[in-house]
């Protein structure tokens, strides 16, 4: 659940940054590769700028979420097993 929150925060932060600086790669390059230049506007924002910002937000949001997830997975303590009130080691060379 925390990962989703991290993604959403990163998504909206990158979206706002990309709207302010529309030339940030790779959003503009992806838009240029799959669409033609238009002069339509949505809420006063040019469609190419908006689409490039959404591409950037999704791509960078996923990257930031993956980094967060890998860092959290590294910090988690290893799981120990308990059997009848005794701690059981599950490593090589150990017997339960």
MOPAC internal coordinates of N, CA, C and O (Angstrom, degrees):
PM7 1SCF
backbone

  N    0.0000 0     0.00 0     0.00 0    0    0    0
  C    1.4414 1     0.00 0     0.00 0    1    0    0
  C    1.5226 1   111.09 1     0.00 0    2    1    0
  O    1.2310 1   121.11 1   143.82 1    3    2    1
  N    1.3426 1   115.49 1   -36.18 1    3    2    1
  C    1.4590 1   118.67 1   178.09 1    5    3    2
  C    1.5192 1   110.73 1   -66.10 1    6    5    3
  O    1.2310 1   120.32 1   147.54 1    7    6    5
  N    1.3275 1   116.99 1   -32.46 1    7    6    5
  C    1.4553 1   121.29 1   178.92 1    9    7    6
  C    1.5205 1   111.67 1   -62.41 1   10    9    7
  O    1.2310 1   120.35 1   140.94 1   11   10    9
  N    1.3241 1   116.94 1   -39.06 1   11   10    9
  C    1.4629 1   120.75 1   178.07 1   13   11   10
  C    1.5197 1   110.83 1   -65.37 1   14   13   11
  O    1.2310 1   120.72 1   140.51 1   15   14   13
  N    1.3136 1   116.24 1   -39.49 1   15   14   13
  C    1.4606 1   120.24 1   177.80 1   17   15   14
  C    1.5256 1   110.82 1   -65.05 1   18   17   15
  O    1.2310 1   120.57 1   138.39 1   19   18   17
  N    1.3190 1   116.52 1   -41.61 1   19   18   17
  C    1.4729 1   120.53 1   177.18 1   21   19   18
  C    1.5228 1   109.92 1   -61.75 1   22   21   19
  O    1.2310 1   120.19 1   136.15 1   23   22   21
  N    1.3293 1   117.25 1   -43.85 1   23   22   21
  C    1.4665 1   120.22 1   178.51 1   25   23   22
  C    1.5208 1   111.38 1   -61.02 1   26   25   23
  O    1.2310 1   120.13 1   134.08 1   27   26   25
  N    1.3253 1   117.35 1   -45.92 1   27   26   25
  C    1.4649 1   119.96 1  -178.26 1   29   27   26
  C    1.5231 1   112.45 1   -63.97 1   30   29   27
  O    1.2310 1   120.29 1   138.44 1   31   30   29
  N    1.3168 1   117.06 1   -41.56 1   31   30   29
  C    1.4663 1   120.35 1   178.35 1   33   31   30
  C    1.5255 1   109.82 1   -63.46 1   34   33   31
  O    1.2310 1   120.61 1   134.16 1   35   34   33
  N    1.3412 1   116.45 1   -45.84 1   35   34   33
  C    1.4670 1   120.36 1   178.71 1   37   35   34
  C    1.5219 1   110.61 1   -63.70 1   38   37   35
  O    1.2310 1   120.33 1   138.27 1   39   38   37
  N    1.3361 1   116.98 1   -41.73 1   39   38   37
  C    1.4618 1   121.15 1  -179.55 1   41   39   38
  C    1.5270 1   110.94 1   -57.86 1   42   41   39
  O    1.2310 1   120.34 1   127.95 1   43   42   41
  N    1.3308 1   116.96 1   -52.05 1   43   42   41
  C    1.4585 1   119.48 1  -176.65 1   45   43   42
  C    1.5267 1   112.20 1   -69.79 1   46   45   43
  O    1.2310 1   119.97 1   146.05 1   47   46   45
  N    1.3286 1   117.66 1   -33.95 1   47   46   45
  C    1.4697 1   120.04 1   177.55 1   49   47   46
  C    1.5263 1   110.42 1   -65.34 1   50   49   47
  O    1.2310 1   120.44 1   133.11 1   51   50   49
  N    1.3335 1   116.76 1   -46.89 1   51   50   49
  C    1.4689 1   120.49 1   179.89 1   53   51   50
  C    1.5171 1   110.33 1   -68.39 1   54   53   51
  O    1.2310 1   119.65 1   145.00 1   55   54   53
  N    1.3221 1   118.27 1   -35.00 1   55   54   53
  C    1.4625 1   121.09 1   177.74 1   57   55   54
  C    1.5245 1   110.23 1   -60.79 1   58   57   55
  O    1.2310 1   120.50 1   132.97 1   59   58   57
  N    1.3204 1   116.66 1   -47.03 1   59   58   57
  C    1.4699 1   119.68 1   179.77 1   61   59   58
  C    1.5249 1   111.86 1   -65.50 1   62   61   59
  O    1.2310 1   120.43 1   139.17 1   63   62   61
  N    1.3223 1   116.78 1   -40.83 1   63   62   61
  C    1.4622 1   120.13 1   178.26 1   65   63   62
  C    1.5256 1   110.61 1   -64.76 1   66   65   63
  O    1.2310 1   120.36 1   138.87 1   67   66   65
  N    1.3277 1   116.92 1   -41.13 1   67   66   65
  C    1.4629 1   120.75 1  -179.65 1   69   67   66
  C    1.5207 1   112.18 1   -69.49 1   70   69   67
  O    1.2310 1   119.95 1   149.95 1   71   70   69
  N    1.3164 1   117.70 1   -30.05 1   71   70   69
  C    1.4624 1   119.55 1   175.86 1   73   71   70
  C    1.5300 1   110.44 1   -69.81 1   74   73   71
  O    1.2310 1   120.62 1   146.02 1   75   74   73
  N    1.3306 1   116.41 1   -33.98 1   75   74   73
  C    1.4587 1   120.12 1   178.78 1   77   75   74
  C    1.5328 1   111.47 1   -76.78 1   78   77   75
  O    1.2310 1   120.51 1   144.97 1   79   78   77
  N    1.3348 1   116.64 1   -35.03 1   79   78   77
  C    1.4718 1   122.72 1  -179.56 1   81   79   78
  C    1.5257 1   108.77 1  -124.80 1   82   81   79
  O    1.2310 1   119.50 1   -97.73 1   83   82   81
  N    1.3369 1   118.57 1    82.27 1   83   82   81
  C    1.4667 1   120.77 1  -170.80 1   85   83   82
  C    1.5287 1   115.64 1   -68.55 1   86   85   83
  O    1.2310 1   118.63 1   169.89 1   87   86   85
  N    1.3066 1   120.22 1   -10.11 1   87   86   85
  C    1.4614 1   120.71 1  -177.62 1   89   87   86
  C    1.5123 1   114.69 1   -88.63 1   90   89   87
  O    1.2310 1   119.64 1  -173.85 1   91   90   89
  N    1.3313 1   118.30 1     6.15 1   91   90   89
  C    1.4664 1   120.88 1  -178.09 1   93   91   90
  C    1.5295 1   109.55 1   -65.77 1   94   93   91
  O    1.2310 1   120.55 1   -53.21 1   95   94   93
  N    1.3425 1   116.54 1   126.79 1   95   94   93
  C    1.4675 1   118.50 1   178.20 1   97   95   94
  C    1.5215 1   110.51 1   -75.06 1   98   97   95
  O    1.2310 1   118.68 1   -22.04 1   99   98   97
  N    1.2875 1   120.13 1   157.96 1   99   98   97
  C    1.4535 1   130.95 1     2.57 1  101   99   98
  C    1.5207 1   113.66 1   -96.18 1  102  101   99
  O    1.2310 1   119.70 1  -176.60 1  103  102  101
  N    1.3336 1   118.19 1     3.40 1  103  102  101
  C    1.4632 1   120.90 1  -175.16 1  105  103  102
  C    1.5110 1   114.80 1   -56.20 1  106  105  103
  O    1.2310 1   120.21 1   131.81 1  107  106  105
  N    1.3118 1   117.21 1   -48.19 1  107  106  105
  C    1.4618 1   120.93 1  -178.79 1  109  107  106
  C    1.5241 1   110.69 1   -66.37 1  110  109  107
  O    1.2310 1   120.08 1   142.34 1  111  110  109
  N    1.3393 1   117.46 1   -37.66 1  111  110  109
  C    1.4693 1   120.38 1   179.11 1  113  111  110
  C    1.5300 1   111.20 1   -66.00 1  114  113  111
  O    1.2310 1   120.57 1   139.93 1  115  114  113
  N    1.3310 1   116.51 1   -40.07 1  115  114  113
  C    1.4694 1   120.10 1   178.50 1  117  115  114
  C    1.5207 1   109.83 1   -66.14 1  118  117  115
  O    1.2310 1   120.40 1   136.34 1  119  118  117
  N    1.3269 1   116.84 1   -43.66 1  119  118  117
  C    1.4659 1   119.67 1   179.35 1  121  119  118
  C    1.5229 1   110.60 1   -61.70 1  122  121  119
  O    1.2310 1   120.15 1   135.86 1  123  122  121
  N    1.3348 1   117.33 1   -44.14 1  123  122  121
  C    1.4661 1   120.16 1  -179.89 1  125  123  122
  C    1.5261 1   111.83 1   -63.48 1  126  125  123
  O    1.2310 1   120.15 1   148.77 1  127  126  125
  N    1.3279 1   117.33 1   -31.23 1  127  126  125
  C    1.4639 1   121.10 1  -178.69 1  129  127  126
  C    1.5255 1   112.67 1   -75.35 1  130  129  127
  O    1.2310 1   119.86 1   149.64 1  131  130  129
  N    1.3434 1   117.87 1   -30.36 1  131  130  129
  C    1.4716 1   118.57 1  -173.88 1  133  131  130
  C    1.5225 1   114.81 1  -112.02 1  134  133  131
  O    1.2310 1   119.69 1   170.73 1  135  134  133
  N    1.3180 1   118.19 1    -9.27 1  135  134  133
  C    1.4665 1   119.36 1  -176.24 1  137  135  134
  C    1.5229 1   110.70 1  -138.88 1  138  137  135
  O    1.2310 1   121.63 1   -16.36 1  139  138  137
  N    1.3083 1   114.48 1   163.64 1  139  138  137
  C    1.4647 1   119.91 1   176.52 1  141  139  138
  C    1.5264 1   109.12 1   -99.01 1  142  141  139
  O    1.2310 1   121.11 1   -21.40 1  143  142  141
  N    1.2811 1   115.49 1   158.60 1  143  142  141
  C    1.4672 1   121.45 1  -179.44 1  145  143  142
  C    1.5348 1   109.24 1   -68.18 1  146  145  143
  O    1.2310 1   120.59 1   -46.94 1  147  146  145
  N    1.3356 1   116.48 1   133.06 1  147  146  145
  C    1.4643 1   121.69 1   178.10 1  149  147  146
  C    1.5172 1   109.46 1  -128.33 1  150  149  147
  O    1.2310 1   121.36 1   -12.77 1  151  150  149
  N    1.3145 1   115.01 1   167.23 1  151  150  149
  C    1.4612 1   118.77 1   177.27 1  153  151  150
  C    1.5299 1   111.47 1  -115.00 1  154  153  151
  O    1.2310 1   120.66 1  -162.76 1  155  154  153
  N    1.3421 1   116.35 1    17.24 1  155  154  153
  C    1.4644 1   119.99 1   176.51 1  157  155  154
  C    1.5207 1   110.04 1   -69.24 1  158  157  155
  O    1.2310 1   121.55 1   -25.63 1  159  158  157
  N    1.3427 1   114.63 1   154.37 1  159  158  157
  C    1.4597 1   119.94 1   176.51 1  161  159  158
  C    1.5213 1   109.80 1  -130.76 1  162  161  159
  O    1.2310 1   121.21 1   -35.08 1  163  162  161
  N    1.3230 1   115.29 1   144.92 1  163  162  161
  C    1.4559 1   122.53 1   174.53 1  165  163  162
  C    1.5139 1   106.51 1  -124.43 1  166  165  163
  O    1.2310 1   120.64 1   -61.34 1  167  166  165
  N    1.3280 1   116.39 1   118.66 1  167  166  165
  C    1.4613 1   122.52 1  -177.23 1  169  167  166
  C    1.5230 1   111.93 1    54.14 1  170  169  167
  O    1.2310 1   120.60 1  -144.97 1  171  170  169
  N    1.3305 1   116.46 1    35.03 1  171  170  169
  C    1.4574 1   121.49 1   178.48 1  173  171  170
  C    1.5175 1   114.73 1    80.25 1  174  173  171
  O    1.2310 1   119.96 1  -173.37 1  175  174  173
  N    1.3245 1   117.69 1     6.63 1  175  174  173
  C    1.4613 1   122.41 1   179.49 1  177  175  174
  C    1.5237 1   108.04 1  -112.10 1  178  177  175
  O    1.2310 1   120.25 1   -48.24 1  179  178  177
  N    1.3288 1   117.12 1   131.76 1  179  178  177
  C    1.4579 1   121.33 1   179.78 1  181  179  178
  C    1.5281 1   109.49 1   -61.15 1  182  181  179
  O    1.2310 1   120.83 1   -40.73 1  183  182  181
  N    1.3381 1   116.02 1   139.27 1  183  182  181
  C    1.4677 1   121.31 1  -177.09 1  185  183  182
  C    1.5298 1   112.20 1   -59.12 1  186  185  183
  O    1.2310 1   118.95 1   136.59 1  187  186  185
  N    1.3498 1   119.60 1   -43.41 1  187  186  185
  C    1.4740 1   117.44 1   178.45 1  189  187  186
  C    1.5358 1   112.68 1   -59.36 1  190  189  187
  O    1.2310 1   120.23 1   141.33 1  191  190  189
  N    1.3167 1   117.17 1   -38.67 1  191  190  189
  C    1.4645 1   120.85 1   178.15 1  193  191  190
  C    1.5230 1   110.47 1   -66.15 1  194  193  191
  O    1.2310 1   120.09 1   136.83 1  195  194  193
  N    1.3106 1   117.44 1   -43.17 1  195  194  193
  C    1.4605 1   121.87 1  -179.12 1  197  195  194
  C    1.5291 1   111.50 1   -65.74 1  198  197  195
  O    1.2310 1   120.13 1   135.24 1  199  198  197
  N    1.3234 1   117.35 1   -44.76 1  199  198  197
  C    1.4643 1   120.90 1  -179.43 1  201  199  198
  C    1.5298 1   110.54 1   -65.93 1  202  201  199
  O    1.2310 1   120.01 1   137.07 1  203  202  201
  N    1.3254 1   117.58 1   -42.93 1  203  202  201
  C    1.4680 1   121.03 1   178.19 1  205  203  202
  C    1.5307 1   110.22 1   -63.07 1  206  205  203
  O    1.2310 1   120.23 1   141.94 1  207  206  205
  N    1.3284 1   117.16 1   -38.06 1  207  206  205
  C    1.4677 1   120.72 1   178.78 1  209  207  206
  C    1.5309 1   110.82 1   -66.00 1  210  209  207
  O    1.2310 1   119.92 1   140.66 1  211  210  209
  N    1.3267 1   117.75 1   -39.34 1  211  210  209
  C    1.4671 1   120.85 1   178.60 1  213  211  210
  C    1.5323 1   110.34 1   -67.69 1  214  213  211
  O    1.2310 1   120.16 1   137.62 1  215  214  213
  N    1.3429 1   117.29 1   -42.38 1  215  214  213
  C    1.4731 1   119.77 1   175.40 1  217  215  214
  C    1.5265 1   110.53 1   -57.55 1  218  217  215
  O    1.2310 1   120.41 1   132.04 1  219  218  217
  N    1.3251 1   116.83 1   -47.96 1  219  218  217
  C    1.4639 1   120.65 1   179.43 1  221  219  218
  C    1.5222 1   111.19 1   -60.30 1  222  221  219
  O    1.2310 1   120.57 1   136.21 1  223  222  221
  N    1.3265 1   116.52 1   -43.79 1  223  222  221
  C    1.4588 1   120.54 1  -177.32 1  225  223  222
  C    1.5270 1   111.32 1   -63.01 1  226  225  223
  O    1.2310 1   120.26 1   138.40 1  227  226  225
  N    1.3236 1   117.11 1   -41.60 1  227  226  225
  C    1.4621 1   120.07 1   179.56 1  229  227  226
  C    1.5286 1   110.30 1   -67.98 1  230  229  227
  O    1.2310 1   120.06 1   132.89 1  231  230  229
  N    1.3169 1   117.48 1   -47.11 1  231  230  229
  C    1.4670 1   120.95 1  -176.86 1  233  231  230
  C    1.5200 1   110.82 1   -64.33 1  234  233  231
  O    1.2310 1   120.16 1   128.03 1  235  234  233
  N    1.3268 1   117.30 1   -51.97 1  235  234  233
  C    1.4607 1   119.73 1  -178.37 1  237  235  234
  C    1.5273 1   111.82 1   -70.64 1  238  237  235
  O    1.2310 1   119.95 1   149.27 1  239  238  237
  N    1.3305 1   117.69 1   -30.73 1  239  238  237
  C    1.4623 1   120.78 1   175.46 1  241  239  238
  C    1.5144 1   111.82 1   -62.46 1  242  241  239
  O    1.2310 1   120.38 1   136.78 1  243  242  241
  N    1.3351 1   116.87 1   -43.22 1  243  242  241
  C    1.4650 1   121.05 1   178.51 1  245  243  242
  C    1.5298 1   110.24 1   -66.42 1  246  245  243
  O    1.2310 1   120.04 1   138.80 1  247  246  245
  N    1.3194 1   117.53 1   -41.20 1  247  246  245
  C    1.4684 1   120.59 1   178.96 1  249  247  246
  C    1.5228 1   110.57 1   -62.11 1  250  249  247
  O    1.2310 1   120.13 1   133.81 1  251  250  249
  N    1.3166 1   117.36 1   -46.19 1  251  250  249
  C    1.4646 1   121.02 1   179.67 1  253  251  250
  C    1.5263 1   110.76 1   -64.83 1  254  253  251
  O    1.2310 1   120.12 1   140.11 1  255  254  253
  N    1.3332 1   117.38 1   -39.89 1  255  254  253
  C    1.4635 1   120.70 1   177.69 1  257  255  254
  C    1.5295 1   111.25 1   -63.70 1  258  257  255
  O    1.2310 1   120.08 1   137.88 1  259  258  257
  N    1.3479 1   117.45 1   -42.12 1  259  258  257
  C    1.4642 1   120.16 1   179.00 1  261  259  258
  C    1.5266 1   111.26 1   -63.55 1  262  261  259
  O    1.2310 1   120.25 1   138.34 1  263  262  261
  N    1.3238 1   117.13 1   -41.66 1  263  262  261
  C    1.4643 1   120.50 1   177.83 1  265  263  262
  C    1.5213 1   109.82 1   -62.30 1  266  265  263
  O    1.2310 1   120.27 1   134.85 1  267  266  265
  N    1.3187 1   117.08 1   -45.15 1  267  266  265
  C    1.4622 1   121.07 1   178.09 1  269  267  266
  C    1.5276 1   110.51 1   -60.06 1  270  269  267
  O    1.2310 1   120.58 1   133.80 1  271  270  269
  N    1.3169 1   116.49 1   -46.20 1  271  270  269
  C    1.4616 1   120.78 1  -177.73 1  273  271  270
  C    1.5284 1   111.37 1   -63.35 1  274  273  271
  O    1.2310 1   120.08 1   139.06 1  275  274  273
  N    1.3224 1   117.45 1   -40.94 1  275  274  273
  C    1.4671 1   120.50 1   178.73 1  277  275  274
  C    1.5247 1   111.17 1   -67.15 1  278  277  275
  O    1.2310 1   119.88 1   141.77 1  279  278  277
  N    1.3200 1   117.84 1   -38.23 1  279  278  277
  C    1.4620 1   120.31 1   178.38 1  281  279  278
  C    1.5215 1   111.48 1   -67.68 1  282  281  279
  O    1.2310 1   119.89 1   140.53 1  283  282  281
  N    1.3202 1   117.81 1   -39.47 1  283  282  281
  C    1.4647 1   121.48 1   178.83 1  285  283  282
  C    1.5282 1   109.69 1   -68.20 1  286  285  283
  O    1.2310 1   119.69 1   139.39 1  287  286  285
  N    1.3246 1   118.19 1   -40.61 1  287  286  285
  C    1.4650 1   121.35 1  -179.96 1  289  287  286
  C    1.5214 1   110.29 1   -63.79 1  290  289  287
  O    1.2310 1   119.93 1   146.86 1  291  290  289
  N    1.3040 1   117.74 1   -33.14 1  291  290  289
  C    1.4572 1   121.04 1   179.96 1  293  291  290
  C    1.5240 1   111.06 1   -72.27 1  294  293  291
  O    1.2310 1   120.00 1   148.94 1  295  294  293
  N    1.3285 1   117.60 1   -31.06 1  295  294  293
  C    1.4621 1   121.46 1  -177.33 1  297  295  294
  C    1.5233 1   113.92 1   -83.28 1  298  297  295
  O    1.2310 1   119.90 1   163.18 1  299  298  297
  N    1.3354 1   117.80 1   -16.82 1  299  298  297
  C    1.4645 1   120.29 1  -177.73 1  301  299  298
  C    1.5221 1   109.88 1   -65.48 1  302  301  299
  O    1.2310 1   119.95 1   -44.60 1  303  302  301
  N    1.3228 1   117.71 1   135.40 1  303  302  301
  C    1.4653 1   119.31 1   177.47 1  305  303  302
  C    1.5266 1   110.30 1   -70.47 1  306  305  303
  O    1.2310 1   121.32 1   -28.30 1  307  306  305
  N    1.3221 1   115.08 1   151.70 1  307  306  305
  C    1.4602 1   119.17 1   179.12 1  309  307  306
  C    1.5142 1   109.68 1   -69.38 1  310  309  307
  O    1.2310 1   121.53 1   -33.76 1  311  310  309
  N    1.3194 1   114.67 1   146.24 1  311  310  309
  C    1.4554 1   120.94 1  -177.06 1  313  311  310
  C    1.5217 1   110.59 1   -77.62 1  314  313  311
  O    1.2310 1   120.36 1   -46.04 1  315  314  313
  N    1.3169 1   116.92 1   133.96 1  315  314  313
  C    1.4629 1   120.83 1   175.32 1  317  315  314
  C    1.5179 1   108.11 1  -111.54 1  318  317  315
  O    1.2310 1   121.15 1   -31.03 1  319  318  317
  N    1.3133 1   115.40 1   148.97 1  319  318  317
  C    1.4555 1   120.38 1  -179.17 1  321  319  318
  C    1.5221 1   109.16 1  -103.55 1  322  321  319
  O    1.2310 1   121.03 1   -36.08 1  323  322  321
  N    1.2988 1   115.64 1   143.92 1  323  322  321
  C    1.4717 1   121.63 1   178.33 1  325  323  322
  C    1.5183 1   107.82 1  -118.46 1  326  325  323
  O    1.2310 1   121.73 1   -44.36 1  327  326  325
  N    1.3522 1   114.29 1   135.64 1  327  326  325
  C    1.4580 1   119.05 1   178.67 1  329  327  326
  C    1.5266 1   108.09 1  -132.86 1  330  329  327
  O    1.2310 1   121.05 1   -64.89 1  331  330  329
  N    1.3024 1   115.59 1   115.11 1  331  330  329
  C    1.4669 1   122.57 1   178.39 1  333  331  330
  C    1.5333 1   111.48 1    51.22 1  334  333  331
  O    1.2310 1   120.83 1  -136.23 1  335  334  333
  N    1.3230 1   116.02 1    43.77 1  335  334  333
  C    1.4576 1   120.00 1   176.18 1  337  335  334
  C    1.5136 1   114.62 1    83.31 1  338  337  335
  O    1.2310 1   119.82 1   179.86 1  339  338  337
  N    1.3408 1   117.96 1    -0.14 1  339  338  337
  C    1.4595 1   120.95 1   179.47 1  341  339  338
  C    1.5186 1   109.26 1  -113.78 1  342  341  339
  O    1.2310 1   121.24 1   -37.53 1  343  342  341
  N    1.3199 1   115.23 1   142.47 1  343  342  341
  C    1.4544 1   120.72 1   178.05 1  345  343  342
  C    1.5266 1   108.74 1   -76.71 1  346  345  343
  O    1.2310 1   120.53 1   -48.08 1  347  346  345
  N    1.3312 1   116.60 1   131.92 1  347  346  345
  C    1.4554 1   121.70 1  -178.77 1  349  347  346
  C    1.5216 1   107.62 1  -114.08 1  350  349  347
  O    1.2310 1   120.90 1   -54.21 1  351  350  349
  N    1.3170 1   115.89 1   125.79 1  351  350  349
  C    1.4528 1   122.06 1   177.95 1  353  351  350
  C    1.5078 1   108.33 1   -85.74 1  354  353  351
  O    1.2310 1   120.13 1   -41.60 1  355  354  353
  N    1.3409 1   117.36 1   138.40 1  355  354  353
  C    1.4545 1   119.12 1  -179.12 1  357  355  354
  C    1.5261 1   111.11 1  -118.51 1  358  357  355
  O    1.2310 1   119.52 1  -147.99 1  359  358  357
  N    1.2998 1   118.53 1    32.01 1  359  358  357
  C    1.4496 1   121.46 1   179.28 1  361  359  358
  C    1.5148 1   111.22 1   -95.10 1  362  361  359
  O    1.2310 1   120.16 1    -5.19 1  363  362  361
  N    1.3457 1   117.31 1   174.81 1  363  362  361
  C    1.4641 1   120.61 1   179.73 1  365  363  362
  C    1.5239 1   110.65 1   -68.60 1  366  365  363
  O    1.2310 1   120.50 1   -39.91 1  367  366  365
  N    1.2993 1   116.65 1   140.09 1  367  366  365
  C    1.4593 1   121.89 1   177.28 1  369  367  366
  C    1.5182 1   114.06 1    80.77 1  370  369  367
  O    1.2310 1   119.59 1  -170.26 1  371  370  369
  N    1.3125 1   118.38 1     9.74 1  371  370  369
  C    1.4649 1   120.90 1   179.29 1  373  371  370
  C    1.5143 1   108.68 1  -114.64 1  374  373  371
  O    1.2310 1   121.41 1   -30.06 1  375  374  373
  N    1.2774 1   114.90 1   149.94 1  375  374  373
  C    1.4581 1   120.54 1   178.49 1  377  375  374
  C    1.5199 1   108.91 1  -117.04 1  378  377  375
  O    1.2310 1   120.21 1   -36.89 1  379  378  377
  N    1.3111 1   117.20 1   143.11 1  379  378  377
  C    1.4689 1   119.60 1   179.95 1  381  379  378
  C    1.5088 1   112.59 1   -70.08 1  382  381  379
  O    1.2310 1   120.10 1   180.00 1  383  382  381

